[in-house]
Amino acid sequence: MANPKFSDEFKMNAIKLANNRGDRSLKDVAKELNISKSSLDAWLRNHREQLNQLSSDSRQWSGQEKLLAIAESHALTGEELSQW
């Protein structure tokens, strides 16, 4: 059976949920979304890579990109924030 194609909106919502999961594990978030943890891991990794490319010069970020970065990172602490 082929893997289902998830919309970009679904992926972004999954990333937001994963980044603001509190004490829950990524496995729990993936289960809640009815997706594999490996898919969620890949989406998070790809998203971080995209943000890292943008962060080379944050003055080029749009207002929307800056707000998204703040929304995604505000609940992170310690090592999670460093990795982000």
C-alpha positions as CSV (number, residue, x, y, z in Angstrom):
1,M,0.0,0.0,0.0
2,A,1.4,3.4,-0.9
3,N,2.1,6.0,1.7
4,P,-0.6,8.6,1.9
5,K,0.3,12.1,0.8
6,F,-0.2,14.6,3.6
7,S,-0.9,18.3,2.8
8,D,1.7,21.0,3.8
9,E,-0.9,22.4,6.2
10,F,-1.3,19.0,7.9
11,K,2.5,18.7,8.2
12,M,2.9,22.3,9.6
13,N,0.1,21.5,12.2
14,A,1.9,18.3,13.1
15,I,5.2,20.2,13.5
16,K,3.5,22.8,15.7
17,L,1.9,20.1,17.8
18,A,5.2,18.3,18.2
19,N,7.1,21.4,19.1
20,N,4.5,22.3,21.7
21,R,3.9,18.8,23.1
22,G,4.9,19.5,26.7
23,D,5.9,16.3,28.5
24,R,4.5,14.0,25.8
25,S,6.9,12.1,23.6
26,L,7.1,12.4,19.8
27,K,5.8,8.8,19.6
28,D,2.6,9.9,21.5
29,V,2.1,12.9,19.2
30,A,2.6,10.7,16.1
31,K,0.1,8.2,17.5
32,E,-2.4,11.0,18.1
33,L,-2.1,12.2,14.5
34,N,-2.2,8.6,13.2
35,I,1.1,8.9,11.5
36,S,4.4,7.1,11.9
37,K,7.0,8.6,14.3
38,S,9.6,8.3,11.4
39,S,7.4,10.6,9.3
40,L,7.1,13.1,12.1
41,D,10.8,13.0,12.7
42,A,11.5,13.6,9.0
43,W,9.1,16.5,8.9
44,L,10.7,18.1,12.0
45,R,14.2,17.5,10.6
46,N,13.3,19.1,7.2
47,H,11.6,22.0,8.8
48,R,14.6,22.7,11.0
49,E,16.9,22.5,8.0
50,Q,14.7,25.1,6.2
51,L,14.7,27.4,9.3
52,N,18.5,27.0,9.5
53,Q,18.9,28.2,5.9
54,L,16.7,31.2,6.7
55,S,18.6,31.9,10.0
56,S,21.8,32.6,8.1
57,D,20.4,36.1,7.7
58,S,17.3,36.7,9.8
59,R,16.8,40.1,8.4
60,Q,15.5,38.4,5.3
61,W,12.7,36.6,7.2
62,S,9.2,37.8,6.5
63,G,7.0,38.8,9.3
64,Q,5.0,35.6,9.0
65,E,8.2,33.5,9.1
66,K,9.4,35.3,12.3
67,L,6.0,34.7,14.0
68,L,6.1,31.0,13.0
69,A,9.6,30.7,14.5
70,I,8.5,32.3,17.7
71,A,5.4,30.1,17.9
72,E,7.4,26.9,17.3
73,S,10.1,27.7,19.8
74,H,8.4,29.4,22.7
75,A,7.6,26.3,24.6
76,L,11.0,24.7,24.2
77,T,13.6,24.7,27.0
78,G,17.1,23.6,27.5
79,E,18.5,21.1,25.0
80,E,15.3,21.2,22.9
81,L,15.7,24.9,22.4
82,S,19.4,24.6,21.6
83,Q,18.7,21.9,19.0
84,W,15.9,24.1,17.5
